[in-house]
Each structure stands twice: as structure tokens, then as C-alpha cells.
């Protein structure tokens, strides 16, 4: 089993998203190394002004990762990232608590390996969804997120052997 699980965070990079991104990432334990694009991308710039190097750095982090982690609400570019992961051998997992607006994005839902929630009401909604219903896992609290990410990686890894 890997000592460190490398995860690419697929989430909004705008200033108003930093607190949520950091809250979830800070709940992960020391076995997880996470690449947070909002720490590396020039979020103070309008997205139209990003240089190719921003894309290349994020893509390289995706290639070096073991899996992706999507947080809702997410940015438009995150759909591309989920598509990239779904066409790779790497799992991509969404973690949601109260967010359900993203359920309208059927192609993105189809690309996810798993959806995790720690909210019992959200879990009931997710389980009824025709695309993610069977992919949805419930955890007692956010503090269990690291363990379930390792389990997902391990089960995916054993399928590829």
C-alpha cells in the first residue's frame, strides 16, 4: 500500500472558494499529499489572462496524481478535469456535503468513480440519482474522508493488477 496518496483537487480557484477548499483539504490526514490549484494559479487574474504555463502545471499535477478529488461547487474547467480522469486509469471522486446543484451535470456525474458525503439528507438525494446512486458512499464525518479515499484507491489499484 502507498505511504502517500497524491490527490489533485478539482475545485473552484477563485478567492471566495479558498476557505471551502482549504477546510476540506485540512481535514485530510498526513498520508495524503494534495495539489491545490488555487495555491498555484494566478486566481487574482481574469481567467482569460492565464498563460499556457498554468494549464501545463495543472495537467502535470494531474498526471503525477494517484486520483482526483472534486469539490462542489466547482468551476467550469473542472468538467474537463473530470473527463480527463475518467479516461485515465485513475479514480476521481466527488466529496459533497449540502451541495446538489451539480446533479444537473450528467456527463460529469458519469465520469465520477465515486461520490462521498457525510450528510445523511444529501446521501438520500444522491442515492436516488440514476447516474451516481450506485456510486455514492456515506461516511460518518469529514474526518473519515482520508480513510475512504485510500479504500477507493486500493480497490481501484487491485482491479488494475
N, C-alpha and C positions, 0 to 999 in steps of 0.2 A: 504494500500500500504506500502511496505517496506520502512523504512527510509534509509537503506544502502543496496545496491545491491553488493553481493560478487561475484567477477568475477575472474576466473582462466585464466591467459594469456597463450595461447598456441602459442609459438613463438621460434625462434632460441635463444639459450642461449650463443652462442659464443660471444667473446668480440666485434667483428665487428657489431653485431646486437643490442647491448645495446642502442646505440643512437636512433635508429628507435623505439625500444620497449618503451623507456622512452618518446620519443616525443609523441607517441600515448597515452600512459598512462597518461602523464602530461596534455593532452587535456581533460581528463575526469574530471568531477566536483566532489565536495566533497561528493556527495551522493553515490559514487562508491568506494568500497574498492577492490583493485586489488592485487592478488598474482602474483608476477613476478618471475618465476623460476630462471631467471638469477641472481637474488639477493640472492638466497638461495642455488644454486647448485655450485659445485666446477668447474666452467667453465674453470679455469686455468688448470684443469687436462684433459688428454685424456679421452674421454667418456668410453673407455674400463676399466678405473681405478675407475669409480664410484662405490660406495658401495651401498648395498641394501637400506640403510637409505635414499639415495637421491630419489630413486623410491618411498619409503614409504611416505616421506614428501610431494612429489608432489601429490601422489594419495590421501592422506588425505586432501590436499588443494582442490582437485577436488571434493571430497565428501562433503566438507564443503561449496563449492561454490553454488551460485544460477544459474550460467551459465558460459559457456566458451566463450572466445574471441580468435579467430585465426588471426594472422597477417602473411601475406605473405611478403617476402619469409619465409618459415618455415622449421624447421628441420625434419628429417625422423621420429623421435619419436612422432612428433605432429600428425601424421596419427593415431597412437594408441590412443592418447588422444581424437581425434575427434570420433573415433569408440566407445570409452567408453561413451562419451557424447551422441552419437546418440542412444545408447542402454539404456540410462537413461531417466528420465522424465525432464531433464534439457536441455534448449536450448543451442546450440552452434552456434555462429555467426562469420563469417569472415568479417574483415574490410580490404579493399584494396583500393589503390589509383591508381597507374600505373601498378601494378603487374598483369600479365596474364599468366605467365609460369605455374602456379599452375593449370590451367584449364585442363591440361593433366591428373590430378589425379582424375579420375572419381569416384572411391569409396569414396574418401574424400569429393568430391562435393556432393555426395548422402547423406552423413551423416550430412551435414550442415543444420541448421534450416533456416538461412537467410544469405545473403551476402549484405554488405553495402559498398557503395562507394560514394565519394564526387567528383569524376572525371567524367564529362559527356561523355568523349570518352570511358573510361573504362565501364561505365554504358551501353553504346550501345553494346559493345562486350559481356558483361555479359548477357544482355537480350536476345541475340541470342543463348546462350548456351542451349542445350537441357536439361541439368540437373539443372542448377542454374538460368536459365532465369526467371522462375516464383517466385524464392526465393529472387530476387535482389531488393534492395531498394536504392534510391538515396537520399542523404542529401546535402544540400547547401554547408555546410562546415564541417570540422572536429569538430568544436565547437558544432555541433548538435548531436554528437555521443552519449553522455550520455542520452539525451532525447530518442533517438530511441532505445537504449538498454533497458531502462525502459519500453518503449512501447512493445517491443518484450517479455520481461519477463512478463509483466502484461497480455498480450494476451495469452501467454502460460499458465500462472497461472490460468486464468479464464477457460481455456479448461479442466484443471485437477480437477476442483471443482465438 
